Amino acid sequence: MVNKRDLSPASFIGVAKKGLISFGSGQPDLPPPDAVYQILPEYRDFKYGLIQGLTTLRVALAKQYPGSGKDDFVVTNGASEALDLSLRVLASLNTKLPKKVLLAQPYYYSYPHLIQFSGLEPVYLQTTRGRIDLDDFRDKAKQCCAVLINSPSNPTGRVESVETLKEIEKITAKLGIYVLSDEVYKELIYVRDNYLLSGPHVVTINSFSKTYAMCGFRIGYLWSRDKTFVERVIAMKTHSSMNTNILGQEMALEATKVPRQFIAGQLKIWEQRRDLLYQGLFELGLDVWKPEGAFYMLPKIDRPRDFVWDMYTKHKVITYLGDWFGAPGSVRFSYALDVEKIDEGMRRLREYLSGRK
Amino acid sequence: MVNKRDLSPASFIGVAKKGLISFGSGQPDLPPPDAVYQILPEYRDFKYGLIQGLTTLRVALAKQYPGSGKDDFVVTNGASEALDLSLRVLASLNTKLPKKVLLAQPYYYSYPHLIQFSGLEPVYLQTTRGRIDLDDFRDKAKQCCAVLINSPSNPTGRVESVETLKEIEKITAKLGIYVLSDEVYKELIYVRDNYLLSGPHVVTINSFSKTYAMCGFRIGYLWSRDKTFVERVIAMKTHSSMNTNILGQEMALEATKVPRQFIAGQLKIWEQRRDLLYQGLFELGLDVWKPEGAFYMLPKIDRPRDFVWDMYTKHKVITYLGDWFGAPGSVRFSYALDVEKIDEGMRRLREYLSGRK
């Protein structure tokens, strides 16, 4: 499956080798709260659910988003489908705005694909050490019908400043263009509380995958105050996938009832891992930013394709090639693995780098 | 939600009124086999699964499709997503064939929407009392890059003859165009065994929704011997929704282990209901075809919009307006409800029709 010319993140999914250490996968290794499984033994439903999503789940979500109601949400097959539907709806709008979407580079590797699948064209923002350049933003946003924001960012771990985010709200409102705000890492911020981008032109995308470690169940959602936009998303989903898995939604509902302590506890674990990996990469003299959120680092690495390939084939360590994230010259490390494994991975990394010509 | 100008099938989803009789919904009312719930109490997985689908499930499916292997399948969010992904992949192919898809009218109401969402254009086949006209097929297939076949058909209940299906295989093979064969009702045929359309140019679409009453869990799949096509579907799903709900897939795997007797038992129930509803509509003098498969009838009805609206608002009976299925002048009746309810629904129908001017 994995070959050196490709090295796509998807090609590593499901790879199993004895003694493998993976800094690859973008999913929590610790399980969801027990509560999500407690409803399983008695569960007996089987019929179609509402396309928009389970009402009780949307009511619970509305409590988390100030000024919102259950009708502002659509529950989807992960944040992926929320984004896919949003982009397809954007592409179908009868507007004179250019069919282009602005996004920061480096980016989550699915973004350009999804934008293109929907018939739109990606326009890339310059970033300075992972941060959006507002001058470049002002300039390029004019050529677009929407901007896609991802703070905290996969793969950079950057959290944009509140000032930058407020400025983005203003610029886009003035231009009359949409903001798609992918906030799936909003509960995984080490430096401050999340700043929820908002406004009638904002579509917020989130999921239960990262916060509650429910990746495999594929429960995501979007939130928007634009009624017409929400209706169009529902209309499209009616045909493209119908309701999201009914049992997965009930499990997500249970997750919303779990005390906030669970999230705080997880955050501490992530922070400890971040510090360990950051220290290790820093001591190796690598050029790397200390993550402010999410669970990724993006160090600069010479000959990164050789690095990823050799680390995998010779040292049984998975890392992801930066090229896939619009970051040539870099390699993405996820720290979704326990500290013992991070230590062992770092040991192998040191071994490899010390022998590298 | 329900209003007379719209009367879309989706607007009836989730409608609950005391004493309501629904000939609307296209989902089994009887539960899935018990076995699918038996794995729930011990279930503890949570991580991403393979985008292509659970290996054990694909191995089980391969046993049902002669000459196939697990790599020929992609598990999807219901047949809907299988169809959506197939159409989007078709639209993205670099081919000189016209960007048009041929389908029979009347059609399942999502088809034209999905075709258009993907950037393709629907071309409609004439049917004679619900059957495909092969001369028309030969003529129009030349203008298309794919044909979409749905036998047994929703909403007509028609099963095309084996001769017709074989001819369709031949014509399309000669033209070098794809066949998307939606066979979700393949286990619900009253007149013969299913004829599985096949060939390297055929993409078969199926699901666990109808056969195993698992609609709400959204487990569908596609099967194709065209490796490149399958790879393109996986590549797209990698970004648009990732893996299908892991627990739903495990439940579907359990369904594949249930003895065929379950399906035979269900078929008997469907046949009894069909006979009852057909007899009732026939005795009322309505022009209706006796269904050979699936669980729908499509009688001709004068002023069908008034009929659907009045039956719903005055007699608490849900039926679906034929216009949504490309069948103006008709109304769709599903018989996914027990015989007592069918009897009561027929009583109300007689009452209404006897008082109709």
HADDOCK unambig.tbl for C-alpha pairs under 7 A between the chains (distance, minus, plus):
assign (segid A and resid 13 and name CA) (segid B and resid 50 and name CA) 6.66 0.50 0.50
assign (segid A and resid 14 and name CA) (segid B and resid 50 and name CA) 6.42 0.50 0.50
assign (segid A and resid 31 and name CA) (segid B and resid 46 and name CA) 6.80 0.50 0.50
assign (segid A and resid 40 and name CA) (segid B and resid 40 and name CA) 5.34 0.50 0.50
assign (segid A and resid 40 and name CA) (segid B and resid 41 and name CA) 5.68 0.50 0.50
assign (segid A and resid 41 and name CA) (segid B and resid 40 and name CA) 5.67 0.50 0.50
assign (segid A and resid 41 and name CA) (segid B and resid 41 and name CA) 4.41 0.50 0.50
assign (segid A and resid 46 and name CA) (segid B and resid 31 and name CA) 6.80 0.50 0.50
assign (segid A and resid 46 and name CA) (segid B and resid 213 and name CA) 6.96 0.50 0.50
assign (segid A and resid 46 and name CA) (segid B and resid 214 and name CA) 5.48 0.50 0.50
assign (segid A and resid 46 and name CA) (segid B and resid 215 and name CA) 6.34 0.50 0.50
assign (segid A and resid 46 and name CA) (segid B and resid 216 and name CA) 5.12 0.50 0.50
assign (segid A and resid 46 and name CA) (segid B and resid 217 and name CA) 6.76 0.50 0.50
assign (segid A and resid 47 and name CA) (segid B and resid 214 and name CA) 6.82 0.50 0.50
assign (segid A and resid 47 and name CA) (segid B and resid 215 and name CA) 5.47 0.50 0.50
assign (segid A and resid 47 and name CA) (segid B and resid 216 and name CA) 4.58 0.50 0.50
assign (segid A and resid 48 and name CA) (segid B and resid 215 and name CA) 5.41 0.50 0.50
assign (segid A and resid 48 and name CA) (segid B and resid 216 and name CA) 4.07 0.50 0.50
assign (segid A and resid 49 and name CA) (segid B and resid 216 and name CA) 6.05 0.50 0.50
assign (segid A and resid 50 and name CA) (segid B and resid 13 and name CA) 6.62 0.50 0.50
assign (segid A and resid 50 and name CA) (segid B and resid 14 and name CA) 6.40 0.50 0.50
assign (segid A and resid 77 and name CA) (segid B and resid 241 and name CA) 5.93 0.50 0.50
assign (segid A and resid 78 and name CA) (segid B and resid 241 and name CA) 6.43 0.50 0.50
assign (segid A and resid 80 and name CA) (segid B and resid 239 and name CA) 6.50 0.50 0.50
assign (segid A and resid 80 and name CA) (segid B and resid 240 and name CA) 5.35 0.50 0.50
assign (segid A and resid 80 and name CA) (segid B and resid 241 and name CA) 4.99 0.50 0.50
assign (segid A and resid 81 and name CA) (segid B and resid 240 and name CA) 5.38 0.50 0.50
assign (segid A and resid 81 and name CA) (segid B and resid 241 and name CA) 4.95 0.50 0.50
assign (segid A and resid 84 and name CA) (segid B and resid 240 and name CA) 5.64 0.50 0.50
assign (segid A and resid 110 and name CA) (segid B and resid 239 and name CA) 5.18 0.50 0.50
assign (segid A and resid 114 and name CA) (segid B and resid 239 and name CA) 6.48 0.50 0.50
assign (segid A and resid 114 and name CA) (segid B and resid 240 and name CA) 6.77 0.50 0.50
assign (segid A and resid 213 and name CA) (segid B and resid 46 and name CA) 6.96 0.50 0.50
assign (segid A and resid 214 and name CA) (segid B and resid 46 and name CA) 5.48 0.50 0.50
assign (segid A and resid 214 and name CA) (segid B and resid 47 and name CA) 6.84 0.50 0.50
assign (segid A and resid 215 and name CA) (segid B and resid 46 and name CA) 6.33 0.50 0.50
assign (segid A and resid 215 and name CA) (segid B and resid 47 and name CA) 5.47 0.50 0.50
assign (segid A and resid 215 and name CA) (segid B and resid 48 and name CA) 5.41 0.50 0.50
assign (segid A and resid 216 and name CA) (segid B and resid 46 and name CA) 5.11 0.50 0.50
assign (segid A and resid 216 and name CA) (segid B and resid 47 and name CA) 4.58 0.50 0.50
assign (segid A and resid 216 and name CA) (segid B and resid 48 and name CA) 4.07 0.50 0.50
assign (segid A and resid 216 and name CA) (segid B and resid 49 and name CA) 6.04 0.50 0.50
assign (segid A and resid 216 and name CA) (segid B and resid 245 and name CA) 5.98 0.50 0.50
assign (segid A and resid 216 and name CA) (segid B and resid 246 and name CA) 5.54 0.50 0.50
assign (segid A and resid 217 and name CA) (segid B and resid 46 and name CA) 6.75 0.50 0.50
assign (segid A and resid 217 and name CA) (segid B and resid 245 and name CA) 4.63 0.50 0.50
assign (segid A and resid 217 and name CA) (segid B and resid 246 and name CA) 5.88 0.50 0.50
assign (segid A and resid 218 and name CA) (segid B and resid 245 and name CA) 5.77 0.50 0.50
assign (segid A and resid 239 and name CA) (segid B and resid 80 and name CA) 6.50 0.50 0.50
assign (segid A and resid 239 and name CA) (segid B and resid 110 and name CA) 5.18 0.50 0.50
assign (segid A and resid 239 and name CA) (segid B and resid 114 and name CA) 6.49 0.50 0.50
assign (segid A and resid 240 and name CA) (segid B and resid 80 and name CA) 5.34 0.50 0.50
assign (segid A and resid 240 and name CA) (segid B and resid 81 and name CA) 5.39 0.50 0.50
assign (segid A and resid 240 and name CA) (segid B and resid 84 and name CA) 5.64 0.50 0.50
assign (segid A and resid 240 and name CA) (segid B and resid 114 and name CA) 6.77 0.50 0.50
assign (segid A and resid 241 and name CA) (segid B and resid 77 and name CA) 5.93 0.50 0.50
assign (segid A and resid 241 and name CA) (segid B and resid 78 and name CA) 6.43 0.50 0.50
assign (segid A and resid 241 and name CA) (segid B and resid 80 and name CA) 4.98 0.50 0.50
assign (segid A and resid 241 and name CA) (segid B and resid 81 and name CA) 4.96 0.50 0.50
assign (segid A and resid 245 and name CA) (segid B and resid 216 and name CA) 6.00 0.50 0.50
assign (segid A and resid 245 and name CA) (segid B and resid 217 and name CA) 4.65 0.50 0.50
assign (segid A and resid 245 and name CA) (segid B and resid 218 and name CA) 5.79 0.50 0.50
assign (segid A and resid 245 and name CA) (segid B and resid 245 and name CA) 6.99 0.50 0.50
assign (segid A and resid 246 and name CA) (segid B and resid 216 and name CA) 5.56 0.50 0.50
assign (segid A and resid 246 and name CA) (segid B and resid 217 and name CA) 5.90 0.50 0.50
